């Protein structure tokens, strides 16, 4: 038998095997098609059953990033970092990605006790079906509200309580979130500006010294900021500025 004949025989054998497989599939197809389809999932999201409620829930999820920013220490940290760049005369260094990323991870570090409470008291019982979705949301908001109230001034709470025209509750934990969140936010902005002012002072003094030296030397056309920026960087590195700043920020929430 020639090589061509062997190849032809091999092809014929493969064709017979393929034909047998097709016939077997045609025989089994009716039994497969008659099988009952899998039951449709009957679960729901946090107890929401109607399509309108699910749509409303998914729409509210788009506000989750803003809610997380406004209810954590992220505001104070990122504002101070932004003022630090201005004080050092490097408005683009570090880049925004690094500033926001660093602020986010410091926020997670500071908020870790609150997140642990939410996980233990709300998430785990809900996943074990020990509490309902509404109870889980309530237990989730309590640690956040407690954290915000520790950092919020009574003056700010009184302001938004007056603007909302709501009755004064018996205890601060009974205040609604629509009063606590904006009061916490403006308090965080105020503290961030206070820290930034103290941060600006040594760099401002250095700018004034450099400007006076350049003026006395008759170098009025040379921008003082260009000369003072290397000295600012050197001063910030020598005093371990990042360690001092981050340590002070984290300590301000304790």
C-alpha positions as CSV (number, residue, x, y, z in Angstrom):
1,X,0.0,0.0,0.0
2,X,1.3,3.4,-1.0
3,X,1.5,6.3,1.4
4,X,-1.5,8.0,-0.4
5,X,-3.5,4.9,0.3
6,X,-2.7,4.9,4.0
7,X,-3.7,8.5,4.3
8,X,-7.0,7.8,2.6
9,X,-7.7,4.9,4.9
10,X,-7.0,7.0,7.9
11,X,-9.4,9.7,6.7
12,X,-12.1,7.1,6.0
13,X,-11.8,5.8,9.6
14,X,-12.0,9.3,11.0
15,X,-15.0,10.0,8.9
16,X,-16.8,6.8,10.2
17,X,-16.0,7.8,13.8
18,X,-17.3,11.3,13.2
19,X,-20.5,9.9,11.7
20,X,-21.1,7.6,14.6
21,X,-20.6,10.5,17.0
22,X,-23.2,12.6,15.1
23,X,-25.7,9.8,15.1
24,X,-25.2,9.3,18.9
25,X,-25.8,13.0,19.5
26,X,-29.0,12.9,17.4
27,X,-30.3,10.0,19.5
28,X,-29.6,11.7,22.8
29,X,-30.8,15.1,21.7
30,X,-34.5,14.5,22.4
31,X,-33.8,13.3,25.9
32,X,-31.6,16.4,26.5
33,X,-34.1,18.8,25.1
34,X,-36.9,17.3,27.2
35,X,-35.1,18.0,30.4
36,X,-36.6,20.7,32.6
37,X,-34.9,24.1,32.4
38,X,-33.1,25.2,35.6
39,X,-35.3,27.2,37.9
40,X,-35.0,31.0,37.7
41,X,-33.2,32.6,40.7
42,X,-35.7,34.0,43.2
43,X,-33.2,36.0,45.3
44,X,-33.5,39.7,45.8
45,X,-31.3,42.6,46.8
46,X,-31.6,43.7,50.5
47,X,-35.2,42.6,50.5
48,X,-36.1,44.6,47.4
49,X,-38.5,42.7,45.2
50,X,-40.0,45.1,42.7
51,X,-38.0,46.3,39.7
52,X,-38.5,49.9,40.7
53,X,-37.0,49.4,44.1
54,X,-34.0,47.6,42.6
55,X,-33.6,50.4,40.0
56,X,-33.7,52.9,42.9
57,X,-31.1,50.9,44.8
58,X,-28.7,50.7,41.9
59,X,-29.1,54.5,41.3
60,X,-28.2,55.2,44.9
61,X,-25.0,53.1,44.5
62,X,-23.7,55.8,42.1
63,X,-23.6,58.2,45.1
64,X,-21.6,55.7,47.2
65,X,-18.1,57.2,46.4
66,X,-19.3,60.7,47.4
67,X,-20.9,59.3,50.6
68,X,-17.7,57.5,51.6
69,X,-15.7,60.6,51.1
70,X,-18.1,62.8,53.1
71,X,-18.4,60.4,56.0
72,X,-14.7,59.6,56.5
73,X,-11.5,61.4,57.4
74,X,-10.6,61.7,53.7
75,X,-11.6,65.3,53.5
76,X,-9.1,66.6,56.1
77,X,-6.2,64.5,54.8
78,X,-6.6,65.4,51.1
79,X,-7.1,69.1,51.7
80,X,-3.9,69.2,53.9
81,X,-1.9,67.4,51.3
82,X,-3.1,69.9,48.6
83,X,-2.1,72.9,50.8
84,X,1.3,71.3,51.4
85,X,2.0,71.2,47.7
86,X,1.1,74.9,47.5
87,X,3.3,75.8,50.5
88,X,6.3,74.0,49.1
89,X,5.9,75.7,45.7
90,X,5.4,72.4,43.9
91,X,1.6,72.5,42.9
92,X,2.0,69.4,40.6
93,X,4.4,67.4,42.8
94,X,3.5,64.9,44.1
95,X,0.9,64.2,41.3
96,X,-2.8,64.1,42.0
97,X,-2.8,60.3,41.7
98,X,-0.2,59.8,44.5
99,X,-1.9,62.4,46.7
100,X,-5.3,60.9,46.4
101,X,-4.0,57.3,46.7
102,X,-2.0,58.1,49.8
103,X,-5.0,60.0,51.3
104,X,-7.2,57.0,50.6
105,X,-4.9,54.4,52.3
106,X,-4.4,56.7,55.3
107,X,-8.2,57.0,55.4
108,X,-8.5,53.2,55.4
109,X,-6.0,53.0,58.2
110,X,-7.8,55.6,60.4
111,X,-11.2,54.1,59.7
112,X,-10.2,50.5,60.3
113,X,-11.8,50.2,63.7
114,X,-15.1,51.5,62.3
115,X,-14.9,49.1,59.3
116,X,-14.2,46.2,61.7
117,X,-17.3,47.1,63.7
118,X,-19.4,47.3,60.5
119,X,-18.1,43.9,59.3
120,X,-18.7,42.2,62.6
121,X,-22.0,43.8,63.6
122,X,-23.7,44.3,60.2
123,X,-22.1,42.4,57.3
124,X,-21.6,39.0,59.0
125,X,-25.0,38.8,60.6
126,X,-26.6,39.8,57.3
127,X,-24.7,37.1,55.3
128,X,-25.8,34.5,57.9
129,X,-29.4,35.7,57.5
130,X,-29.6,36.6,61.2
131,X,-30.8,40.2,60.5
132,X,-32.7,41.8,57.7
133,X,-31.4,44.3,55.1
134,X,-32.9,47.3,57.0
135,X,-31.4,46.2,60.3
136,X,-28.0,45.7,58.6
137,X,-28.1,49.2,57.1
138,X,-29.0,50.6,60.6
139,X,-26.1,48.8,62.2
140,X,-23.8,49.9,59.4
141,X,-24.7,53.6,59.9
142,X,-24.3,53.6,63.7
143,X,-20.5,53.2,63.8
144,X,-20.1,55.9,61.1
145,X,-22.4,58.3,62.9
146,X,-20.5,57.7,66.2
147,X,-17.2,58.5,64.4
148,X,-18.5,61.6,62.8
149,X,-20.0,62.9,66.0
150,X,-16.7,62.6,67.8
151,X,-15.1,64.9,65.2
152,X,-18.0,67.4,64.8
153,X,-18.6,70.6,66.8
154,X,-21.9,71.2,68.6
155,X,-22.0,74.6,66.8
156,X,-22.1,72.9,63.4
157,X,-24.7,70.4,64.5
158,X,-26.9,73.2,65.9
159,X,-26.6,75.1,62.6
160,X,-27.9,72.3,60.4
161,X,-30.4,71.2,63.0
162,X,-31.8,74.8,62.9
163,X,-31.7,74.8,59.1
164,X,-33.6,71.5,58.9
165,X,-36.2,72.8,61.3
166,X,-36.1,69.5,63.2
167,X,-36.7,69.0,66.9
168,X,-33.6,68.6,69.1
169,X,-33.3,64.9,70.0
170,X,-32.5,63.6,73.5
171,X,-29.0,62.4,72.5
172,X,-26.7,63.1,69.6
173,X,-26.9,59.6,68.3
174,X,-30.6,60.2,67.5
175,X,-29.7,63.0,65.0
176,X,-30.5,62.1,61.4
177,X,-27.6,61.6,58.9
178,X,-28.8,64.6,56.8
179,X,-27.8,66.7,59.8
180,X,-24.7,64.9,60.9
181,X,-23.0,64.5,57.5
182,X,-22.9,68.2,56.4
183,X,-21.9,69.3,59.9
184,X,-19.1,66.8,59.9
185,X,-17.9,67.9,56.5
186,X,-17.7,71.6,57.3
187,X,-15.9,70.8,60.6
188,X,-13.4,68.7,58.7
189,X,-12.8,71.6,56.3
190,X,-12.2,74.0,59.2
191,X,-9.7,71.7,60.9
192,X,-7.9,71.1,57.6
193,X,-7.5,74.8,57.0
194,X,-6.2,75.3,60.6
195,X,-3.6,72.5,60.0
196,X,-2.7,74.0,56.6
197,X,-2.2,77.5,58.2
198,X,0.3,76.1,60.7
199,X,2.0,74.1,57.8
200,X,2.3,77.3,55.7
201,X,4.2,79.3,58.4
202,X,7.7,77.9,58.2
203,X,7.7,77.9,54.4
204,X,6.4,81.4,54.4
205,X,9.2,82.5,56.7
206,X,11.7,80.9,54.4
207,X,10.2,82.6,51.3
208,X,10.5,86.0,53.1
209,X,14.1,85.4,54.1
210,X,15.1,84.4,50.5
211,X,13.2,87.4,49.1
212,X,15.0,89.8,51.5
213,X,18.4,88.3,50.6
214,X,17.8,88.6,46.9
215,X,16.6,92.1,47.3
216,X,19.6,93.1,49.3
217,X,21.8,91.6,46.6
218,X,20.0,93.6,43.9
219,X,18.7,90.4,42.2
220,X,15.2,91.7,41.8
221,X,14.6,89.9,38.5
222,X,15.2,86.5,39.9
223,X,12.0,84.9,41.2
224,X,12.3,84.2,45.0
225,X,10.2,81.1,44.7
226,X,12.7,79.5,42.3
227,X,15.5,80.0,44.8
228,X,13.5,79.1,47.9
229,X,12.0,75.8,46.6
230,X,15.2,73.7,46.9
231,X,15.6,75.0,50.5
232,X,12.0,74.1,51.3
233,X,12.5,70.6,50.0
234,X,15.7,70.3,52.0
235,X,14.0,71.5,55.2
236,X,11.0,69.2,54.7
237,X,13.3,66.2,54.2
238,X,15.6,67.0,57.1
239,X,12.8,67.3,59.6
240,X,11.1,64.1,58.2
241,X,8.1,66.1,57.1
242,X,6.0,63.2,55.8
243,X,6.4,61.3,59.0
244,X,5.5,64.3,61.2
245,X,2.6,65.4,59.0
246,X,1.0,61.9,58.7
247,X,1.6,61.2,62.3
248,X,-0.1,64.5,63.3
249,X,-3.0,63.8,60.9
250,X,-3.7,60.3,62.2
251,X,-3.3,61.5,65.8
252,X,-5.8,64.3,65.3
253,X,-8.5,61.6,64.9
254,X,-7.7,59.7,68.1
